[in-house]
Amino acid sequence: MTSPSRRAYTRLPLGVSRVLVADMVADGLLALHNPVEARPGDRMDLLERVLSGLRKL
């Protein structure tokens, strides 16, 4: 479960976000990678890019 501040920041319930991401992966619009391969600072950058993309929808 996410904190209320995170839900307010995205303005989307977590369940809706999960469905959107799953649909984007299924349509080839988003690629998922093994988090073990990611560098320590990459996660925040990725989350910011995903949020920016969702806002553009």
Summary of the structure (lengths in Angstrom):
residues: 57
radius of gyration: 12.0
end to end distance: 23.9
largest distance: 30.4
contacts: 100
relative contact order: 0.12
helix: 67%
strand: 0%
